[in-house]
Amino acid sequence: MAGGYMGNGSAKILFVDLSNGEIKEELFGEEILRKYIGGYGLAAKIMYDRQKPGVDPLGPENMLGFLTGPLTGTPAVIGSRYVVVGKSPLTGTWGDANSGGEFGPNLKFSGYDGVFFTGISKKPVYLFIENGKAELKDADWLWGKDTNETEDLLKEKHGKKTNVACIGPSGEKLSLISCVINDKGRAAGRSGLGAVMGSKKLKALAVLGDMKVPLADEQRTMALRRAYINTISGFGDVLKKYGTAGITAGASESGDAPVKNWSDAGSEVFPTATKISDDAVIAYQEKRYACWRCPIGCGGHVKVVSGPFASTTHKPEYETLGSYGTMCLNDNIESIIKLNEICNKMGLDTISAGCTIAFAIECYENGIITKEDTDGIELKWGNAEAIVAMTEKLAKREGFGDILADGAKIAADKIGKGAGQYAVHVAGQEVPMHDPKFTHGLTVTYLIDATPARHTQGGELITPGSGMDLTKPEPRVYTGRAKLQRELMNLMHIVNVAGLCMFGYSSMPVDSLPEFMSSVTGWDYSLDECQITGERIGTLRHVFNLREGHNPLEREFSGRIIGRPPLTRGPLKDVSIDKETMIKEYLELVDWDQKTAVPSKSALSRLGLDFVIGDLYK
């Protein structure tokens, strides 16, 4: 019997049809779990088997899932994560979004490893689960409320220990860059899955319970926890003091953080990055915040007491400080805290929202849009008041904000006049705040992974046991990198599907991953099995996209991301990534076709994916 799952050795999954209100549960046993683990691994198998290709992401047939992994809610360091999955309305590809906090573990404590929703409700609803019992409830009284209000009202109704994942007004209005929020500021941010939730008239998932996650070997798991907590170092030490805000200044100076909508880099352009980094950020911190049983505690609650940007919210993460700071040449930390509050309450992905504002600023500065277009707002570099005002409009789909509410690519298409040259994205999704010209492996990750433009999917940026070295760019070597790239991406898939936090993973020895998997599940798990299972999961997500007619090699991929044309100054001056060589070597290694990206039959058989061959080879 496998530990780590809530169905007596099996994953216990709820299936909710919102069109007719039917709720049923199914068990998935060790045979499938050993191959796909949980999280988006198990989700990929379920959705591939049950969802037809070509469905409308905002239609009734798109499956929306909330899933945990076997290490979620266990003593494993750091087992606090859950994932939201569905076909992305932003990119038209496989979509998933990962979040921490308290919700993931408490979903399991309520009795289930995951929930899938299909259909569309006639009126707003939420699902309430308590100790193995699930019920759809009316949410008319919650519709229109922000995420803070929604969580408070559901806790008032069901008890203080209730945990909530919900959408805000941006998700209700189907913004394609909207997201799912839990713990009043932990975001399952990417892929636009808040819009999928809104399209289904599903306001929230509320969970309550005290059921224990079974462990195959509790004594060993606790011993491993004690041992590995003592190994946390490097990036983990920075996180303990500052959170991810601690890397902003260094990343801006070194070139890791994109500057001025990816058009420049370094301290020559943005010399005041220290104003939105480390000590400048925690000066507003009232108390630290840790996800469930996390020994690092990288989060915090911050407050701006007075002034135009008065606000109370979670401490802004590095990605938010980059998208609304370095990308917009905005060094006003109080405005960024306010922007974080707006996005958290309204339910917006801060990466996409901030990058879309940076795109709009560059359009404004180049005369493509004017003050008449922007409702009188002067969208100029570093204009903190204008950035906040336009984000509020974006969040509410008001005025020019309605043009921006679906991200930079769609906004550029609507604006025309050459605006597309300033929309930096991969397949429609805005790019995270880590530059491939600095960390070259991200070129492959951003382009090839099933979720476009995703820095959390592995590559040299996330290396176990060493943390992130953001002090100097990588050597300009583009060949011979595929083997390491493949291995790191495979391992990161296991981290994600197991329910672990990548910060803990990158701050500890890599052996912690198979050891916790073994002690919790009872399986004899190894690094070799991590590799093959991770590759199987990544490939199935990729095949999901191929079946949708989506070839990653044909994705729109903005030239600025890889230095085409190269920058003329700063730490990344003259860097132009040899994307073609890196992609070619990677495809050769994984045995995918160089033009179609279709895996060979032998590669699919090696991974135990023979059941997809008939779909790819007709």
C-alpha positions in Angstrom: 0.0 0.0 0.0 1.5 3.3 -1.1 1.6 6.1 1.5 1.1 9.8 0.6 -2.3 9.3 -0.9 -5.8 9.7 0.7 -7.5 6.6 -0.8 -6.0 3.8 1.3 -3.0 3.5 -1.0 -4.7 5.1 -4.0 -5.1 8.7 -5.1 -8.7 9.8 -4.2 -9.9 12.2 -6.9 -13.3 14.0 -7.0 -15.0 14.7 -10.4 -17.5 17.5 -10.3 -19.9 18.2 -13.3 -20.9 21.8 -12.8 -23.6 21.6 -15.5 -25.7 19.1 -13.6 -24.2 19.2 -10.1 -23.1 15.6 -10.1 -20.2 14.7 -7.8 -18.4 11.4 -7.9 -15.1 10.1 -6.7 -12.6 7.7 -8.2 -9.5 5.9 -7.0 -6.2 5.7 -9.0 -4.0 2.9 -7.8 -0.3 2.2 -7.6 0.1 1.1 -11.2 -0.8 4.6 -12.5 0.7 6.5 -9.6 4.1 4.9 -10.0 4.2 6.2 -13.5 2.7 9.7 -13.0 3.0 10.4 -9.2 0.4 13.1 -8.8 0.0 16.8 -9.5 0.2 17.6 -13.1 1.6 14.2 -13.8 -1.5 12.4 -12.8 -3.6 15.2 -14.3 -1.9 14.8 -17.7 -2.8 11.2 -17.8 -6.4 11.8 -16.8 -6.9 14.7 -19.2 -5.2 13.0 -22.1 -7.5 10.0 -21.6 -10.7 11.9 -21.0 -10.6 15.3 -22.8 -11.0 15.5 -26.5 -8.5 17.6 -28.5 -9.7 21.0 -29.7 -12.0 21.9 -26.9 -12.6 25.6 -26.1 -10.5 26.5 -23.0 -13.4 28.6 -21.8 -16.0 26.0 -22.7 -17.7 23.3 -20.7 -15.5 20.4 -21.9 -12.2 21.9 -20.7 -11.3 20.1 -17.5 -10.1 22.2 -14.6 -8.1 20.4 -11.9 -6.8 21.1 -8.5 -4.2 18.4 -7.5 -1.7 17.7 -4.8 1.3 15.3 -4.8 2.1 12.4 -2.4 4.5 14.7 -0.5 2.0 17.5 0.0 0.9 17.7 3.6 3.7 15.4 4.8 6.9 16.1 6.8 8.9 16.2 3.6 10.8 19.5 3.2 8.9 21.5 1.7 5.6 19.6 1.0 3.2 22.5 0.7 2.4 22.8 -3.0 -0.6 22.1 -5.1 -1.2 22.7 -8.8 -4.1 24.0 -11.0 -4.4 22.4 -14.4 -6.4 22.9 -17.6 -6.1 23.8 -21.2 -4.8 27.4 -21.2 -7.0 30.1 -22.7 -3.9 32.3 -22.9 -1.7 30.0 -25.0 -4.0 27.2 -26.2 -1.6 24.7 -24.8 -1.4 22.5 -21.7 -1.7 24.9 -18.8 -0.7 24.5 -15.1 0.0 26.8 -12.3 1.7 26.0 -9.0 1.1 27.5 -5.5 2.1 27.1 -1.9 0.7 28.3 1.4 -1.8 26.3 3.4 -4.3 25.2 0.8 -2.6 22.2 -0.8 -2.0 20.3 2.5 -5.5 21.2 3.7 -7.1 19.9 0.5 -5.6 16.5 1.4 -6.6 16.9 5.1 -10.2 17.3 3.8 -9.9 13.8 2.3 -8.9 14.1 -1.3 -5.8 14.2 -3.4 -7.5 16.3 -6.1 -10.6 17.6 -7.7 -11.6 18.0 -11.4 -14.4 20.3 -12.6 -16.1 20.0 -16.0 -19.2 21.8 -17.4 -20.5 25.3 -16.7 -22.8 26.1 -13.8 -25.9 28.1 -14.5 -25.1 30.4 -11.6 -22.0 31.1 -9.4 -21.1 28.3 -7.1 -18.3 27.1 -4.8 -17.3 23.6 -3.8 -17.1 22.9 -0.1 -15.3 19.8 1.1 -15.1 18.7 4.8 -13.6 15.4 5.9 -14.5 13.4 2.8 -17.8 15.0 2.0 -18.3 17.5 -0.9 -21.1 19.8 -1.7 -21.7 22.5 -4.3 -23.0 25.7 -2.7 -24.5 28.9 -4.0 -21.9 31.7 -4.6 -24.1 34.5 -5.8 -23.3 36.3 -2.6 -19.6 36.0 -3.3 -19.6 37.0 -7.0 -17.9 40.3 -7.5 -16.0 40.1 -4.2 -12.2 40.3 -4.2 -10.1 37.3 -3.0 -9.6 38.7 0.5 -13.3 39.3 1.0 -14.1 35.8 -0.4 -11.7 34.1 1.9 -13.0 36.0 4.9 -16.6 35.4 4.2 -16.1 31.6 3.6 -14.1 31.4 6.9 -16.9 33.2 8.6 -19.4 30.7 7.2 -17.5 27.4 7.6 -15.0 28.1 10.4 -11.6 29.8 10.8 -9.7 26.6 9.8 -11.3 26.6 6.4 -8.8 27.1 3.5 -9.8 28.7 0.3 -8.6 28.9 -3.3 -10.6 31.4 -5.3 -10.8 33.9 -8.1 -11.3 37.6 -8.0 -13.2 39.9 -10.3 -10.5 39.6 -13.0 -11.2 35.9 -13.3 -14.9 36.5 -13.2 -14.4 38.9 -16.2 -12.4 36.2 -18.0 -9.1 38.1 -18.1 -6.7 35.7 -19.8 -3.9 36.7 -17.4 -6.1 36.0 -14.3 -5.2 33.4 -11.7 -6.2 31.5 -8.7 -5.4 32.9 -5.2 -5.1 31.2 -1.8 -4.0 32.5 1.6 -4.8 36.1 0.4 -1.7 36.3 -1.7 -0.3 32.9 -2.7 -1.0 32.6 -6.4 -1.3 29.8 -8.8 -0.4 32.4 -11.3 0.3 31.3 -14.8 -1.6 30.0 -17.8 -4.7 32.1 -17.3 -6.5 29.4 -15.4 -8.4 32.0 -13.3 -10.4 32.7 -16.5 -11.2 29.0 -16.9 -12.5 29.0 -13.3 -14.5 32.1 -14.1 -16.0 30.7 -17.3 -17.3 27.8 -15.3 -18.9 30.2 -12.8 -16.8 28.5 -10.1 -15.9 31.2 -7.5 -14.0 29.1 -5.0 -12.9 25.7 -3.6 -13.1 25.7 0.2 -11.7 22.8 2.2 -11.8 21.8 5.9 -10.6 18.7 7.6 -8.3 16.9 9.9 -7.6 13.7 8.1 -4.0 12.5 8.3 -1.9 11.8 5.3 -0.6 8.2 5.7 3.1 7.6 5.6 4.8 4.3 4.7 7.6 5.0 7.2 6.8 7.9 9.5 9.9 7.4 11.7 12.2 7.5 8.7 10.4 10.5 7.2 10.7 12.5 10.4 14.4 11.6 10.6 15.0 12.7 7.0 13.2 16.0 7.7 15.5 16.7 10.7 18.6 15.8 8.7 17.8 17.8 5.6 16.6 20.9 7.4 20.2 21.2 8.6 21.5 21.1 5.1 19.6 24.2 3.8 22.1 26.7 2.7 23.0 29.0 -0.2 19.9 30.5 -1.7 17.9 29.1 1.3 19.8 31.5 3.6 18.9 34.5 1.4 15.3 33.4 1.4 15.1 33.1 5.2 16.2 36.8 5.6 14.6 38.5 2.6 12.5 36.1 0.6 12.9 36.2 -3.1 13.0 40.0 -2.8 16.7 39.5 -1.7 17.9 38.9 -5.3 16.3 41.9 -7.1 19.2 44.3 -7.0 21.8 41.6 -7.8 19.7 40.3 -10.7 19.2 43.8 -12.1 22.9 44.6 -12.0 24.0 41.3 -13.5 21.5 41.2 -16.3 19.4 38.3 -15.0 16.5 40.6 -14.5 15.1 42.1 -17.8 15.0 45.9 -17.9 12.8 48.3 -19.7 10.6 45.7 -21.4 13.6 43.5 -22.3 15.1 46.4 -24.4 18.1 46.9 -22.1 20.0 45.5 -19.1 22.1 46.4 -16.1 22.6 49.2 -13.7 23.4 51.7 -16.4 19.7 51.7 -17.3 18.2 51.0 -13.8 20.8 52.3 -11.2 18.3 52.4 -8.3 17.4 48.7 -8.1 18.4 48.7 -4.4 15.3 50.7 -3.7 13.1 47.7 -4.6 15.3 44.9 -3.1 16.2 43.2 0.1 16.3 45.7 3.0 14.2 48.3 1.2 11.4 45.7 0.9 11.5 44.2 4.4 11.5 47.7 5.9 7.7 47.4 5.3 7.4 43.9 6.6 5.2 43.5 9.7 5.8 39.8 10.2 7.3 36.8 8.3 5.1 34.3 6.6 5.8 30.6 6.0 4.0 28.1 3.9 2.7 25.0 5.7 5.5 23.6 7.9 8.2 25.4 5.9 11.5 25.8 7.7 12.6 28.6 5.4 9.7 31.0 5.7 10.5 33.2 2.7 7.1 35.1 2.7 6.0 38.1 4.7 3.1 40.4 5.3 3.9 44.1 4.4 2.1 47.3 5.0 2.3 50.8 3.6 0.6 52.9 6.3 -0.3 56.1 4.4 0.0 58.0 1.2 -1.3 57.3 -2.3 -0.1 53.7 -2.2 -1.4 52.7 1.3 -1.9 49.0 1.2 -1.6 45.7 3.2 -0.6 42.5 1.4 1.9 39.7 1.0 5.5 40.8 0.5 6.1 41.1 -3.3 8.1 38.3 -4.8 11.1 38.8 -7.1 9.0 38.2 -10.2 6.6 41.1 -9.1 9.5 43.4 -8.3 10.9 42.6 -11.7 7.8 42.9 -13.8 6.6 46.1 -12.1 10.0 47.4 -11.2 12.9 46.8 -13.5 10.7 46.1 -16.5 8.8 49.5 -16.0 11.9 51.4 -14.7 9.9 51.9 -11.5 11.9 52.2 -8.3 9.0 53.2 -6.0 8.7 50.3 -3.6 5.5 51.5 -2.1 3.8 51.5 -5.5 4.9 47.9 -6.1 3.5 46.8 -2.8 0.2 48.5 -3.8 0.4 46.8 -7.2 0.9 43.4 -5.5 -2.2 44.1 -3.4 -4.3 45.0 -6.5 -3.2 41.8 -8.3 -3.7 39.6 -5.3 -7.2 40.9 -4.5 -8.3 41.0 -8.1 -6.7 37.7 -9.0 -4.0 38.6 -11.6 -0.7 37.0 -12.5 1.8 39.7 -11.5 4.3 38.5 -14.2 1.9 38.9 -17.0 0.2 42.0 -15.6 3.5 43.9 -15.0 5.0 42.8 -18.3 1.8 43.9 -20.1 2.0 47.3 -18.5 5.7 47.6 -19.6 4.6 46.7 -23.1 2.0 49.5 -23.0 4.6 52.0 -21.7 6.9 51.3 -24.6 4.0 51.7 -27.0 3.1 55.0 -25.4 6.7 56.2 -25.4 6.9 55.4 -29.1 3.7 57.1 -30.1 1.7 54.0 -31.0 -0.8 54.8 -28.3 -1.5 58.3 -26.9 -3.1 59.9 -23.8 -6.4 59.8 -25.6 -6.2 56.0 -25.9 -5.1 55.5 -22.3 -8.0 57.4 -20.6 -5.7 60.4 -19.9 -3.0 58.3 -18.1 0.6 59.2 -19.0 2.2 55.8 -19.4 5.8 56.7 -19.1 8.8 54.8 -17.8 9.0 55.0 -14.0 5.6 56.8 -13.6 4.5 54.9 -10.5 1.1 56.7 -10.3 0.3 55.9 -13.9 1.4 52.2 -13.5 -0.9 51.8 -10.6 -3.8 53.5 -12.3 -3.6 51.5 -15.4 -3.2 48.2 -13.5 -6.5 49.0 -11.7 -8.2 49.5 -15.1 -6.7 46.3 -16.4 -7.9 44.4 -13.3 -11.5 45.7 -13.8 -11.5 45.6 -17.6 -12.3 49.3 -17.7 -11.3 51.7 -20.5 -7.9 51.0 -22.0 -7.5 48.4 -19.3 -9.9 46.2 -21.3 -7.4 46.1 -24.2 -4.6 45.0 -21.8 -6.6 42.5 -19.8 -5.7 39.5 -22.0 -1.9 40.1 -22.0 0.6 41.8 -24.3 0.2 39.7 -27.4 -3.6 40.1 -27.7 -3.3 43.7 -26.8 -0.7 44.2 -29.6 -3.1 42.5 -32.0 -5.9 44.9 -31.0 -3.7 48.0 -31.1 -1.9 47.2 -34.4 0.4 50.0 -35.7 3.5 47.8 -35.1 2.8 47.3 -31.4 3.7 43.6 -31.8 7.4 44.4 -31.8 7.1 45.4 -28.2 5.1 42.4 -27.0 7.6 40.1 -25.4 6.1 36.6 -25.1 6.4 33.0 -26.0 3.2 31.6 -27.6 1.2 34.4 -26.0 2.5 34.1 -22.4 4.7 36.9 -21.0 8.2 35.8 -20.0 9.4 35.5 -16.4 12.1 37.7 -14.9 15.1 35.5 -15.8 17.0 36.3 -19.0 18.2 33.4 -21.2 21.1 35.6 -22.3 22.2 35.3 -18.6 21.1 31.6 -18.0 21.3 30.0 -21.4 19.4 26.8 -20.6 16.2 28.8 -20.2 16.1 29.2 -24.0 15.2 25.5 -24.2 12.9 25.6 -21.2 10.9 28.6 -22.3 10.5 27.2 -25.8 10.1 23.4 -25.4 8.3 22.8 -22.2 4.5 22.2 -22.6 3.8 25.4 -20.6 5.5 28.2 -22.7 7.8 30.7 -20.9 8.1 29.0 -17.6 11.2 29.4 -15.4 9.9 26.9 -12.8 10.2 23.9 -15.2 13.9 23.2 -14.8 17.2 24.1 -16.5 20.4 25.5 -15.1 18.5 28.2 -13.1 17.3 25.6 -10.6 20.1 23.4 -9.6 19.7 21.1 -6.5 22.2 21.7 -3.7 23.6 25.0 -5.0 20.7 27.4 -5.2 20.8 30.2 -7.8 24.0 32.0 -8.7 22.8 35.3 -10.1 26.1 37.2 -9.8 27.5 36.6 -13.3 26.3 35.5 -16.7 27.0 32.0 -18.0 29.8 31.5 -20.5 28.6 32.0 -24.1 28.7 28.3 -24.9 25.7 26.9 -26.7 26.8 23.3 -27.5 27.1 20.3 -25.2 24.3 21.5 -22.8 21.5 19.1 -23.7 22.2 16.3 -21.3 22.3 18.5 -18.2 19.2 20.4 -19.5 17.3 17.2 -19.9 18.3 15.9 -16.4 17.4 19.1 -14.6 14.0 19.4 -16.4 13.2 15.8 -15.5 14.0 16.3 -11.9 12.0 19.5 -11.7 8.9 17.6 -13.0 9.2 15.2 -10.0 9.6 18.1 -7.6 6.4 19.7 -9.0 4.3 16.6 -9.2 5.3 15.4 -5.8 4.1 18.6 -4.2 7.4 20.0 -3.2 8.6 23.6 -3.3 11.5 24.3 -5.7 13.2 26.6 -3.2 13.6 23.8 -0.7 14.7 21.4 -3.5 17.3 23.9 -4.8 18.6 24.5 -1.3 19.3 20.9 -0.3 21.2 17.9 -1.7 19.3 16.3 -4.6 19.2 12.9 -2.8 16.5 14.4 -0.6 14.0 13.9 -3.5 14.1 10.1 -3.9 14.6 9.6 -0.2 11.4 11.5 0.8 9.5 9.8 -2.1 10.7 6.4 -0.7 9.9 7.0 3.0 6.5 8.5 2.3 5.2 6.2 -0.4 7.0 3.0 0.5 8.4 2.6 -3.0 12.0 1.9 -3.5 12.6 5.2 -5.3 15.9 6.3 -6.9 17.3 9.2 -8.9 17.2 7.0 -12.0 13.5 6.5 -11.5 13.1 10.3 -11.0 14.7 10.7 -14.4 12.6 8.3 -16.4 9.3 9.3 -14.6 10.0 13.0 -15.0 10.7 12.5 -18.7 7.5 10.4 -19.1 5.4 13.2 -17.5 7.1 16.0 -19.5 6.6 14.1 -22.7 2.9 13.3 -22.1 2.3 17.0 -21.5 4.1 17.7 -24.7 2.1 15.1 -26.6 -1.1 16.7 -25.2 0.0 19.8 -27.1 0.9 17.9 -30.2 -2.6 16.4 -30.3 -4.0 19.9 -30.1 -2.0 20.8 -33.2 0.6 22.8 -31.3 4.2 22.3 -32.3 6.6 24.2 -29.9 9.1 24.7 -32.6 6.5 27.0 -34.3 5.8 29.1 -31.3 6.1 32.8 -31.5 9.3 33.6 -29.6 10.2 37.2 -29.2 13.7 38.0 -30.4 14.5 40.2 -27.5 14.5 37.2 -25.2 17.6 35.8 -26.8 19.4 38.9 -28.0 18.1 39.4 -31.5 19.1 42.1 -32.0 21.8 42.0 -29.3 21.9 44.7 -26.6 24.4 47.4 -27.1 25.5 48.0 -23.5 25.4 46.4 -20.1 26.5 43.0 -18.8 24.7 41.2 -21.6 26.1 43.4 -24.4 26.4 41.6 -27.8 25.0 38.3 -26.4 22.9 36.6 -29.1 21.8 33.1 -28.1 22.4 30.3 -30.6 18.9 28.9 -30.1 19.1 26.7 -33.1 22.1 24.7 -31.9 20.7 24.3 -28.4 17.3 23.2 -29.6 18.8 20.8 -32.2 21.0 19.1 -29.7 18.1 18.8 -27.2 15.8 17.3 -29.8 18.5 14.8 -30.8 19.0 13.7 -27.3 15.3 13.1 -26.5 14.7 11.7 -29.9 12.1 14.1 -31.2 11.7 15.1 -34.8 13.7 18.2 -35.7 10.7 19.8 -37.6 7.5 18.4 -36.1 8.8 17.8 -32.5 7.0 14.4 -32.6 8.8 11.9 -30.3 10.0 8.7 -32.1 8.0 5.5 -31.6 11.0 4.0 -29.8 11.2 7.1 -27.5 7.6 6.8 -26.6 7.8 3.0 -26.0 10.9 3.5 -23.8 8.8 5.8 -21.6 5.8 3.5 -21.5 3.7 5.9 -23.6 2.8 3.4 -26.4 -0.9 4.4 -26.0 -0.2 7.8 -27.6 1.5 6.4 -30.7 -1.8 5.9 -32.6 -2.6 9.6 -32.1 0.7 10.8 -33.4 1.3 8.3 -36.2 -1.8 8.0 -38.3 
